[in-house]
C-alpha cells in the first residue's frame, strides 16, 4: 500500500505544482483566455496569485515533510486541505458549466482522500 500512497501523493504534488506555477506566474489575462481559466475573469489578480502560492505550498507539503522526516503528519493534513480546495474548484467550474473540469477535480479529490485515509489510518508515517 505504501508505494500506491506515494504514487498518489506524487501525482497530487505534480498537479499542485503545475497549477501553482501557472496561477502564480502567468498573467491573469493569459489564464482567462483558456477554457480552464475562465473562472479568473471574475477573480482579482491577488486572489489568483494567492491561490497559486497556496498550491505551491501544497506541492511542498505533500512531499517534503515525509522525505525530510520533519512533521510527516503534515502530508495527510495537506491532503485534507487539497480535498477542500477541490470542492471549491468543483463548485466554481460547475457554476461555469465546465463539467469536464468538475470530473477532473473529482478525480483529484478522490486521490487526496485516499492519501488522507492512507496516511492517517492505513500506513501513517512513524513519528
C-alpha positions in Angstrom: 0.0 0.0 0.0 2.9 2.4 0.7 4.0 2.6 -2.9 0.5 3.3 -4.0 0.2 6.1 -1.5 3.5 7.5 -2.7 2.3 7.4 -6.3 -1.0 9.1 -5.5 0.9 11.7 -3.4 3.4 12.4 -6.1 0.7 12.8 -8.7 -1.2 15.3 -6.5 2.1 17.2 -5.8 2.7 17.4 -9.6 -0.8 18.7 -10.2 -0.4 21.2 -7.3 3.0 22.3 -8.7 1.7 22.8 -12.2 -1.4 24.7 -11.1 0.5 26.7 -8.6 3.2 27.8 -11.2 0.5 28.8 -13.7 -1.6 30.8 -11.3 1.3 32.4 -9.5 3.4 33.4 -12.5 1.2 33.6 -15.6 -0.7 36.8 -16.1 -4.4 36.6 -15.2 -5.4 37.8 -18.7 -3.5 34.9 -20.3 -5.1 32.4 -17.9 -8.6 33.8 -18.6 -8.0 33.3 -22.3 -8.1 29.5 -21.8 -11.2 27.5 -21.2 -10.0 26.1 -17.9 -9.0 29.6 -16.7 -12.4 31.2 -17.4 -13.0 31.4 -13.7 -10.2 34.0 -13.4 -12.3 36.6 -15.3 -14.3 37.4 -12.2 -11.4 36.9 -9.7 -9.0 39.6 -8.6 -5.3 39.3 -9.6 -4.3 39.0 -5.9 -6.7 36.1 -5.3 -5.4 34.2 -8.3 -1.8 34.7 -7.3 -2.5 33.8 -3.7 -4.3 30.6 -4.8 -1.2 29.8 -6.9 1.2 30.2 -4.0 -1.1 28.1 -1.8 -0.9 25.4 -4.5 2.8 25.6 -4.5 2.8 25.2 -0.7 0.6 22.2 -1.1 3.1 20.6 -3.5 5.8 21.1 -0.9 3.5 19.9 2.0 2.6 16.7 0.2 6.2 15.6 -0.3 8.9 17.3 1.9 7.6 16.5 5.4 7.8 12.8 4.7 11.0 12.9 2.8 12.8 15.0 5.4 11.0 13.2 8.3 10.1 16.6 9.8 6.4 16.6 10.9 5.3 13.9 8.4 1.8 14.3 9.8 1.6 17.4 7.5 1.3 15.1 4.5 -2.3 13.9 5.3 -3.1 17.4 6.7 -2.1 18.9 3.3 -4.2 16.2 1.6 -7.3 17.3 3.7 -6.7 20.9 2.6 -6.4 19.7 -1.1 -9.9 18.0 -0.7 -11.3 21.3 0.4 -9.7 23.1 -2.5 -11.1 20.6 -4.9 -14.6 21.0 -3.5 -14.2 24.8 -4.2 -12.9 24.1 -7.7 -15.7 21.8 -8.5 -18.3 24.3 -7.4 -16.6 27.1 -9.4 -16.3 25.0 -12.6 -19.8 23.7 -12.1 -21.2 27.2 -12.0 -19.5 27.9 -15.3 -20.8 24.7 -16.9 -17.3 23.2 -17.2 -18.4 19.7 -16.3 -15.2 18.0 -17.7 -13.2 20.1 -15.3 -15.6 19.1 -12.4 -14.9 15.5 -13.2 -11.1 16.1 -13.3 -11.3 17.9 -10.0 -13.3 15.0 -8.5 -10.5 12.6 -9.6 -8.0 14.8 -7.7 -10.4 14.9 -4.7 -10.6 11.1 -4.6 -6.8 10.9 -4.8 -6.4 13.3 -2.0 -9.0 11.4 0.1 -7.0 8.2 -0.5 -3.8 9.9 0.6 -5.6 11.3 3.7 -7.1 8.0 4.7 -4.0 6.0 3.8 -1.6 8.3 5.8 -3.9 8.8 8.8 -5.2 5.2 9.1 -3.6 2.6 6.9 0.1 3.4 6.8 0.8 6.5 8.9 4.4 7.7 8.9 6.2 6.6 12.1 6.7 9.6 14.4 
